[in-house]
Every structure is written in structure tokens, then in C-alpha cells.
């Protein structure tokens, strides 16, 4: 398995990843489109990554560079991702921001996400950036709706509950820094996320 930049030619494989990782009730109109993939590759090719094994794409991750002020952490996915077109990318920014990460279900638990995070961490070091950030959806909240999304985030951050997105990120070296209400339109996560940070 190798980590490499993806290109527009990888669109069929990227769509396979999206459809397998984000089935209904996730809105299909939010899966990556050719125009968005082209924009990722054009604006910041170093942040457009995939894991490939013998010609098959198994995972993907997209990131951009933004100016980030730690004293003002609250934002939405739309604020950062420009609807998935990365028009907010700024080469002069201080932070690598991951707007998505997806591993095909049959390949989970084999270290692919960790490979992509390490590639992102290497990019932070190589570009001399201050940090890596990701707004991470509370993917398991819908199973614990006796808690508010914020209370659920506290339990996950403390290690008392396991979340399918945030817990593996913590194992990969990221730490939660802020609760982000209204981060993304996503019923299963209560529309909320945790801001996860890695500092070199």
C-alpha cells in the first residue's frame, strides 16, 4: 500500500470511497464531484492524498492551508472548505486543515487512516506550519442521544466513550481543543464536531 496524491483521473475510485463511507442518510449530493476534485488538485495538490493498493483506491484525505487564530476557534465546515472547492486555501496560512478523511469499510482497522495522518503531519513539518487541524464529526452521538452533543464530546475526549472518528484520531496523536456546534449538516452527529489538533 502506498500514499500518493490523487488526481482527477482517480475520480471513479474516489467516488467508490465516498459511496461506501457515506451511505444514506448522508446526502449523495455531498459526495465529491469532478469539479471539486479538480479544484483540490489545482489549488493544493499536496493536500489531496489517497492510499492505493495494486491500482485500487482504499482511502482518501483532503486538506488545505488556512490562517488560523487559536483564540477564535469556532467555525463551520463550510467556512473552511468553501463547499468542498477549497477557495479558502491560502499558501501563506499557518495551519494545515483536513476537510475529509475516508477509509473504505472493508479496509478499516489496517492502519490506513494512520498512514494518511502521518503524511499530513509530514506535510506540516515540511511546510513549516504551526499545526494540523480537523473538525471531526461526532459520528457516534446518535447512539448516545441521552447526552447532549457537547456532553458526548466531553465523554469521548475523556476516553469514557468510544467514537468511531474521534477515538482513532486521538490514538493517532491528535487532541481535542474546542467543541464546534453547528459545524456541519449531519443528524447523526447532532450537527456538531470536535476541533482536533496536532502540533509538531
Steps between C-alpha positions, in 0.01 A plus 500: 500500500626847413390854582502726195332816372170440324408654165183558300567165331436337840139623507338152460702363792435809711126467437512134605659609827234769551201275429630222726599730786204736492184301425150638567387690700812690385380714205644366171521854368781556751723231349800647318433618146746517211516881529590480868771238443642717222500796738682301771769396256532849350502702824710277727611168347720416801186484718311259270606153613390141453610152598538261208554125491566332165306766311200513736430809713432403861493836679519872434561823686485865398658799672575866438697777667317770695590789731381393845477702821482265803317766706210478252453129428130489411410445135301269274611251237358734236709790638819304448425276202319746273238237421775252420669722239785625725469862392612585854846344448780745578863407439602759760283344773633339817283188529438186297129423528353161413153530348443129453637152562339180377607136516297235318319284760665173393842654559444662838713393793809449283677828571400690184369804688821506702701494176306802372538688829875437496515634145314811619730541800801468268349773281459730801867452585617537140310827450591640842138538608387546861250215520262255340128545573184309416140555595395146589133407495356328807429187297376291794280757670178357350555188713520712818225757458434501875800737496516837331757508218729711718473258795568211263809680370626542858456127569680404180785744564540356852514145361182388675316446169638377169417696184574344158659822371646683798641208700725379214614858446603524864693175462672654197624790713232768458343669800160671536517877546148642448137394462350619170118520504331530162819387324333297225150394394508148644217355708703206633756732663249754625651736241802538730871425492812509710793705378800263503858628497848365447803721565848402379 
